[in-house]
Amino acid sequence: MRLLTFLEVGNLGGLVAMIIGVIVVVAVVVSLIITVIAKVIYESKDDRKFTKKQFWQTMLISLLICGLISGMVCGGMF
């Protein structure tokens, strides 16, 4: 009931901040999972090492792709 009261007041800034926060947290978690999967696949062949730089680059690229997808979904393309 408290959330209903919050919405009735008309101050939706907190709700928008919560939605954006949830989207960011989900994107980071999904990117982390994708990066860990890429690391496991990369290190499974020929005894190679996945460096810290490669880890963060893969994480950033995955995060950017998740951001593009969420922008398309939230923007109304799908």
C-alpha positions in Angstrom: 0.0 0.0 0.0 2.9 2.4 0.6 4.0 2.2 -3.0 0.4 3.1 -4.1 0.6 6.2 -1.8 4.0 7.1 -3.3 2.6 7.0 -6.8 -0.5 9.0 -5.9 1.5 11.9 -4.7 2.9 12.5 -8.1 6.5 12.5 -7.2 7.7 10.0 -9.7 11.4 10.9 -9.6 12.1 8.1 -7.1 10.3 5.6 -9.2 12.2 6.5 -12.3 15.5 6.3 -10.4 14.5 2.8 -9.2 13.7 1.7 -12.7 17.0 3.0 -14.1 18.9 1.4 -11.2 17.2 -2.0 -11.8 18.1 -1.8 -15.5 21.7 -1.0 -14.7 22.1 -3.7 -12.2 20.5 -6.3 -14.5 22.8 -5.2 -17.3 25.9 -5.5 -15.1 24.9 -9.0 -13.9 24.2 -10.2 -17.4 27.5 -8.8 -18.7 29.4 -10.4 -15.9 27.8 -13.8 -16.6 28.6 -13.4 -20.4 32.2 -12.4 -19.5 32.7 -15.4 -17.2 31.3 -17.7 -19.9 33.7 -16.2 -22.5 36.6 -16.6 -20.0 35.8 -20.2 -19.4 35.6 -20.9 -23.2 38.8 -19.0 -23.9 40.8 -20.7 -21.2 39.5 -24.2 -22.1 41.5 -24.3 -25.3 45.3 -24.6 -25.6 46.1 -23.6 -22.0 45.6 -19.9 -22.7 45.3 -17.2 -20.0 42.5 -14.6 -19.9 44.1 -11.4 -18.7 42.5 -8.7 -16.5 42.5 -6.3 -19.5 40.7 -8.8 -21.7 38.2 -9.4 -18.9 37.3 -5.7 -18.5 37.2 -5.2 -22.3 34.8 -8.1 -22.7 32.8 -6.9 -19.8 32.6 -3.4 -21.3 31.6 -4.6 -24.8 29.0 -6.9 -23.3 27.6 -4.0 -21.1 27.4 -1.7 -24.2 25.5 -4.4 -26.1 23.1 -4.9 -23.1 22.6 -1.1 -23.0 21.8 -1.0 -26.7 19.3 -3.8 -26.3 17.6 -2.3 -23.3 17.5 1.0 -25.1 15.7 -0.5 -28.0 13.3 -2.4 -25.7 12.6 0.6 -23.5 12.5 3.0 -26.5 9.6 1.1 -28.0 11.3 -0.5 -31.0 10.1 -4.0 -29.9 
